[in-house]
Amino acid sequence: MYQLAAILESFKMRLRNDEGATAVEYGLMVGLIAAVIVATVVTLGGQLNTEFQKITAQL
C-alpha cells in the first residue's frame, strides 16, 4: 500500500511541475536577445564598413 501512495505522490508532483513554462520563458528571452543582436549588427554594420574602408584607404 505504501508503494502505491508513493507512486501517486510522484504523479502529483510531476503534474505540478512548471519546468515547461520556465523553458518557454527562457526560449523567449534567448529569441529576444538574438533579435537585438541582429538589429545592432545591421545598424552598426554599415558604419563599421565605412570606417574600415577609410582605414584601408589610408594604409
SVG drawing of the C-alpha trace seen along z (x, -y; Angstrom):
<svg xmlns="http://www.w3.org/2000/svg" viewBox="-2 -58 52 60">
<polyline fill="none" stroke="black" stroke-width="0.4" points="0.0,0.0 2.9,-2.4 4.4,-1.9 1.1,-2.8 0.8,-6.0 4.4,-6.9 3.7,-6.4 0.6,-8.6 2.5,-11.3 5.2,-11.1 2.5,-11.6 1.0,-14.5 4.4,-16.2 5.0,-15.7 1.7,-17.4 2.6,-20.4 6.0,-20.7 6.3,-24.0 9.7,-23.5 8.0,-23.6 6.8,-27.2 10.3,-28.1 11.8,-26.6 9.4,-28.6 10.3,-31.8 14.0,-31.2 13.4,-30.4 11.6,-33.8 14.4,-35.6 17.0,-34.0 15.0,-34.9 14.7,-38.5 18.4,-38.7 19.2,-37.3 16.8,-39.8 18.5,-42.7 22.0,-41.4 20.9,-41.1 19.4,-44.6 22.5,-46.0 24.8,-44.3 22.6,-45.5 22.5,-49.1 26.2,-49.3 27.4,-47.1 27.3,-49.9 29.0,-52.4 31.8,-49.9 32.2,-49.1 32.7,-52.8 35.3,-53.2 37.2,-50.1 37.2,-51.4 38.6,-54.7 41.4,-52.9 42.2,-50.7 42.4,-53.7 44.8,-55.5 47.1,-52.5"/>
</svg>
